[in-house]
């Protein structure tokens, strides 16, 4: 081969290589990044649908989800239905991301489904979940207090312990302050990491906390909900106008779950809640929000929220009110003490931040310097509640049995001593 021909050959080879690299690169760009932060949330009717939300790069132009009956075979996707996703651009510093949401609707009640999501041609694994039954049917759910601090390092083991003890839990309730800084994307990344595939295969039910709010502009006294909330979670828009997706409700197998926003539009939510619980056909009612009606931490009291919402809980005989914010554990006895009535009030904490105790006369069971998760079982007329510490040890337990409008409340009286901070 003549030298000139060799040089020409090398140039041709180099050009071809560049072309291949360019094609591969363009293909990779079009394919998008692997879906991350995948989270399944309830629609207003969990018997026929669920929302799924996930994150991709700003360059993703065609995101979608696929859903099929879970037939337990590798051919799971043969009859899958493809659903286009809606993007929501979220700016994080100098980077921007797209959070995609797809409504998995038109499903059959009490049926196992498999779904996956894609950024372009980059698909997630198949996840499975079961739609709710239209009738009351036994199920369990998890409830977590504030994660907020040491989310990745110390909360992940709590979530994993909860999964080990209740792998069949259908819902995962979070009572607010999931992160410490409202729009800290690294903290949100940790929060999604702690639950991994659990977020994609149980219905995640989040309430906002004060730490999901930030100054509207630096130095301003007005605060607004972080843009991360709306981007990362798709939730029922059946609450109060102006606090959509932070006040919402849905019914699940005999239980009405109501999530309230304890930061804004308190009076409006009072009116809405009163209407919502009038004629509620469910056997049980569980309400969750961040700031507790009865506080357990020093120098804390949410008098306005108590004044507005407690009469509604009383008049509609709400069974359980689940809160966070105080970084202690507290649980009332509906038959005695300052919180007596029908409702059982609970404050709990999952993260590492722990507070000094305040006036805790309202709490029949109290605890400090604990990381906790709660497993709640509903079976017809019977509701069982367990609070467990990060190592799985039982810390609190009670049972409620409903006969007509009468409830028999039975706390476990054989528990060990309360864990209190030594002065
Ligand atoms: Fe808080």
Boltz pocket constraint, residues with backbone or C-beta under 6 A from the ligand:
constraints:
  - pocket:
      binder: B
      contacts: [[A, 177], [A, 209], [A, 210], [A, 211], [A, 290], [A, 324], [A, 325], [A, 326]]
      max_distance: 6.0
